[in-house]
Amino acid sequence: MMPRLSAHMTVMHNAANKAAKRLLRDFMEVENLQVSVKGPGDFVTQADLRAEATLREELERARPGYGFLMEESGASGSDKWAWRWIVDPLDGTTNFLHGIPHWAISIALEKRLPEGGGEISAAVIFSPVNGEMFWAEKGVGAYLNDRRLRVSGRREPRDALFATGIPFAATSASHRLAFARTLGALMPAAAGVRRFGSAALDLAWVAAGRYDGYWEMGIKPWDIAAGMLIVREAGGYATNGAGQDVLDETVVAANPHLHPRLLELVRDGLAARAG
């Protein structure tokens, strides 16, 4: 049975649903969107900006005083925040622009810890095209709409399907080298490797058991903050490239059987970059 939504989770669901309505309308008319270029292969659309504005308005109205870390507008609010929203209004922008129905809204809620740093306490990843709301709260579990999620139970890489993010034009040469080393080692050992273009959904799909593992390098906090909690609450591991449970530029997520092996391969790739 799905637990009753907390006050925070209700706010996050409502904000995601409201932003999704306009995004879906824009997606149906994607050829008419005004597109500006942030960098090679990294586009921002008017849809992106409108969604971020809607999410900020909804979250700020419900919880005034909370800080923000958002993909388009960066960090804002008090430096002494006790709670902070980490938001990607449109994860999978390139898919969106090309009419590919694989993109999501990602919202995480971070709580500042007394000893310093923070921890993600609640998370939502919403795929409006499919009507799939992945969500989790720390200690409560992970859910897809009203169904409890568990990571897969596969133990051997030869039976496992992995996801990744392939470096693109703006990616540094060192990241491309690290990725190539990791992929080259994993491909011969795995049942398959997929690149669908949304880090948030890659993590959500690990939590749902659709993927057995996922890794990516050169990632941003708003891409993975929500998904890492959802994986953990579904019984999986989600760490950085050093195996730590922190947000970093590298993410490694998998079920408990496969995470150590995937982490080893990613570490070897990162070592090649350092060398």
C-alpha positions as CSV (number, residue, x, y, z in Angstrom):
1,M,0.0,0.0,0.0
2,M,1.3,3.5,-0.9
3,P,1.9,5.6,2.2
4,R,0.1,8.9,2.6
5,L,2.0,11.7,1.0
6,S,3.8,14.0,3.4
7,A,3.3,17.8,3.2
8,H,6.6,18.2,1.3
9,M,5.8,15.4,-1.1
10,T,2.4,16.9,-1.8
11,V,4.0,20.2,-2.7
12,M,6.5,18.5,-5.0
13,H,3.8,16.5,-6.8
14,N,1.6,19.5,-7.3
15,A,4.5,21.6,-8.6
16,A,5.6,18.9,-11.1
17,N,2.1,18.4,-12.4
18,K,1.6,22.1,-13.0
19,A,4.9,22.5,-14.9
20,A,4.1,19.4,-16.9
21,K,0.9,20.8,-18.4
22,R,2.7,23.6,-20.2
23,L,5.6,21.3,-21.2
24,L,3.3,18.9,-22.8
25,R,1.6,21.6,-24.8
26,D,5.0,22.9,-25.9
27,F,6.1,19.3,-26.8
28,M,3.2,19.0,-29.1
29,E,4.4,22.1,-30.9
30,V,8.1,21.5,-30.6
31,E,8.9,22.8,-34.1
32,N,7.6,26.3,-33.1
33,L,9.8,26.6,-30.0
34,Q,12.4,29.5,-29.9
35,V,15.7,27.9,-29.2
36,S,18.9,29.7,-27.9
37,V,22.2,28.0,-27.7
38,K,24.1,27.7,-24.4
39,G,26.9,25.7,-25.8
40,P,27.6,22.8,-28.2
41,G,24.9,20.2,-27.8
42,D,23.5,22.0,-24.8
43,F,20.3,23.8,-25.7
44,V,17.9,25.8,-23.6
45,T,14.3,26.4,-24.8
46,Q,11.6,28.8,-23.9
47,A,9.8,25.7,-22.6
48,D,12.7,25.0,-20.2
49,L,12.6,28.6,-18.8
50,R,8.8,28.6,-18.4
51,A,8.9,25.3,-16.6
52,E,11.6,26.5,-14.2
53,A,9.7,29.7,-13.5
54,T,6.5,27.7,-12.8
55,L,8.3,25.3,-10.5
56,R,10.0,28.1,-8.6
57,E,6.7,30.0,-8.2
58,E,4.9,26.9,-6.9
59,L,7.7,25.7,-4.6
60,E,8.4,29.2,-3.2
61,R,4.7,29.9,-2.5
62,A,4.3,26.7,-0.6
63,R,7.6,26.9,1.3
64,P,8.9,30.5,1.5
65,G,12.5,30.8,2.7
66,Y,13.7,27.6,1.2
67,G,16.8,27.9,-1.0
68,F,17.1,26.9,-4.7
69,L,19.6,25.2,-6.9
70,M,18.2,25.2,-10.5
71,E,19.6,24.2,-13.8
72,E,18.9,27.5,-15.6
73,S,19.1,30.1,-12.8
74,G,21.7,28.5,-10.5
75,A,21.7,29.0,-6.7
76,S,19.5,31.5,-5.0
77,G,18.0,32.3,-1.7
78,S,19.8,32.6,1.7
79,D,23.2,31.1,2.1
80,K,22.0,29.8,5.5
81,W,19.1,27.7,4.1
82,A,17.9,24.9,6.2
83,W,16.1,23.3,3.2
84,R,16.9,23.7,-0.5
85,W,15.1,22.6,-3.7
86,I,17.4,21.1,-6.4
87,V,15.5,21.3,-9.7
88,D,16.0,20.3,-13.3
89,P,12.8,21.6,-15.1
90,L,13.5,19.6,-18.2
91,D,16.0,16.8,-18.1
92,G,16.4,15.5,-21.6
93,T,16.2,18.8,-23.4
94,T,17.8,17.5,-26.6
95,N,15.2,14.7,-26.8
96,F,12.5,17.3,-26.2
97,L,13.7,19.5,-29.1
98,H,13.8,16.5,-31.4
99,G,10.3,15.3,-30.6
100,I,11.6,12.2,-28.7
101,P,9.2,11.4,-25.8
102,H,11.8,10.7,-23.2
103,W,12.3,13.6,-20.9
104,A,11.4,14.5,-17.3
105,I,11.0,17.0,-14.5
106,S,13.3,16.4,-11.6
107,I,12.8,17.9,-8.1
108,A,14.9,17.0,-5.0
109,L,14.6,18.4,-1.5
110,E,17.9,18.8,0.4
111,K,18.1,19.2,4.2
112,R,21.1,20.9,5.7
113,L,22.9,18.7,8.3
114,P,24.1,20.1,11.6
115,E,27.6,18.8,10.9
116,G,27.7,20.5,7.5
117,G,26.7,19.5,4.0
118,G,23.2,18.2,3.2
119,E,21.2,15.1,2.5
120,I,18.4,14.5,0.0
121,S,15.2,13.8,2.0
122,A,12.6,13.7,-0.8
123,A,12.6,13.3,-4.6
124,V,10.3,13.4,-7.6
125,I,11.0,12.5,-11.2
126,F,8.0,13.0,-13.4
127,S,7.7,11.7,-17.0
128,P,4.6,13.6,-18.3
129,V,4.4,11.8,-21.6
130,N,4.0,8.5,-19.9
131,G,2.2,9.8,-16.8
132,E,4.9,8.1,-14.7
133,M,5.6,9.8,-11.3
134,F,8.7,8.3,-9.6
135,W,9.1,9.5,-6.0
136,A,10.7,8.7,-2.8
137,E,11.2,10.0,0.7
138,K,14.1,9.0,2.9
139,G,13.2,6.0,5.0
140,V,9.8,5.6,3.4
141,G,10.6,3.8,0.2
142,A,10.4,4.5,-3.5
143,Y,7.3,4.4,-5.7
144,L,6.1,4.7,-9.3
145,N,2.7,6.4,-9.0
146,D,1.2,4.1,-6.3
147,R,3.4,1.0,-6.8
148,R,6.4,0.2,-4.6
149,L,9.7,0.0,-6.5
150,R,12.5,-2.5,-6.0
151,V,15.8,-2.7,-8.0
152,S,16.4,-5.8,-10.1
153,G,17.9,-8.9,-8.6
154,R,20.3,-9.8,-11.4
155,R,23.7,-10.9,-10.2
156,E,25.8,-11.3,-13.3
157,P,26.8,-8.6,-15.8
158,R,26.2,-11.0,-18.7
159,D,22.5,-10.9,-17.8
160,A,22.3,-7.2,-17.1
161,L,21.2,-4.2,-19.0
162,F,23.1,-1.0,-18.3
163,A,22.5,2.7,-19.1
164,T,24.9,5.5,-19.5
165,G,25.4,9.1,-20.9
166,I,27.6,9.3,-23.9
167,P,29.9,12.3,-24.0
168,F,29.0,15.0,-26.5
169,A,30.7,18.0,-28.2
170,A,31.2,20.1,-25.0
171,T,32.6,17.2,-23.0
172,S,36.3,17.4,-22.1
173,A,38.8,15.1,-23.7
174,S,39.6,13.6,-20.3
175,H,36.0,12.7,-19.7
176,R,35.7,11.1,-23.1
177,L,38.8,9.0,-22.4
178,A,37.4,7.8,-19.0
179,F,34.0,7.0,-20.6
180,A,35.6,5.1,-23.5
181,R,37.7,3.0,-21.1
182,T,34.7,2.1,-18.9
183,L,32.4,1.3,-21.9
184,G,35.1,-0.7,-23.6
185,A,35.5,-2.9,-20.5
186,L,31.7,-3.3,-19.8
187,M,30.4,-4.0,-23.4
188,P,31.9,-7.5,-23.7
189,A,30.6,-8.5,-20.3
190,A,27.1,-7.1,-20.4
191,A,23.8,-8.1,-22.0
192,G,23.5,-4.5,-23.4
193,V,24.2,-0.8,-22.9
194,R,21.7,1.9,-23.6
195,R,21.9,5.7,-24.0
196,F,18.4,7.3,-23.8
197,G,19.4,10.9,-23.0
198,S,17.9,11.6,-19.6
199,A,20.0,11.0,-16.4
200,A,17.0,11.5,-14.2
201,L,15.0,8.8,-16.0
202,D,18.1,6.5,-16.2
203,L,18.2,6.5,-12.4
204,A,14.4,6.2,-12.0
205,W,14.6,3.1,-14.3
206,V,17.3,1.6,-12.2
207,A,15.0,1.9,-9.2
208,A,12.2,0.3,-11.2
209,G,14.4,-2.6,-12.2
210,R,14.2,-1.7,-15.9
211,Y,18.0,-1.1,-15.9
212,D,20.3,-3.1,-13.7
213,G,22.9,-0.3,-13.5
214,Y,23.8,3.2,-14.8
215,W,26.9,5.4,-14.8
216,E,27.7,8.8,-16.2
217,M,30.6,11.2,-15.9
218,G,30.5,15.0,-16.1
219,I,27.1,15.2,-14.5
220,K,25.4,18.0,-12.6
221,P,23.7,17.9,-9.2
222,W,20.3,18.8,-10.6
223,D,20.5,15.8,-13.0
224,I,21.0,13.2,-10.3
225,A,19.9,14.5,-6.9
226,A,16.4,13.1,-7.0
227,G,17.3,9.9,-8.8
228,M,20.0,8.9,-6.4
229,L,17.6,8.9,-3.5
230,I,14.9,7.0,-5.5
231,V,17.5,4.3,-6.3
232,R,18.6,4.0,-2.7
233,E,15.0,3.8,-1.4
234,A,14.4,1.1,-3.9
235,G,17.1,-1.0,-2.4
236,G,20.0,-0.1,-4.7
237,Y,23.3,1.8,-4.4
238,A,23.9,5.2,-5.8
239,T,27.3,6.7,-5.3
240,N,30.0,8.9,-6.9
241,G,33.0,7.5,-8.6
242,A,34.8,7.0,-5.3
243,G,31.9,5.0,-3.9
244,Q,30.7,7.8,-1.6
245,D,27.0,8.6,-1.1
246,V,27.4,12.2,-2.2
247,L,26.5,14.4,-5.3
248,D,29.5,14.6,-7.6
249,E,30.4,14.9,-11.3
250,T,30.3,11.1,-11.6
251,V,27.4,8.8,-10.7
252,V,27.3,5.0,-10.4
253,A,24.0,3.4,-9.6
254,A,23.0,-0.3,-9.6
255,N,21.5,-3.1,-7.6
256,P,23.6,-4.3,-4.7
257,H,25.0,-7.3,-6.6
258,L,26.2,-5.3,-9.6
259,H,27.2,-2.0,-8.1
260,P,30.7,-3.1,-6.9
261,R,31.6,-4.4,-10.4
262,L,30.3,-1.3,-12.2
263,L,32.0,0.9,-9.7
264,E,35.3,-0.9,-10.3
265,L,35.1,-0.3,-14.0
266,V,34.2,3.3,-13.6
267,R,37.2,3.8,-11.2
268,D,39.5,2.2,-13.8
269,G,38.1,4.6,-16.4
270,L,38.7,7.6,-14.1
271,A,42.2,6.4,-13.4
272,A,42.9,6.3,-17.1
273,R,41.8,10.0,-17.3
274,A,44.1,10.9,-14.4
275,G,47.0,9.2,-16.0
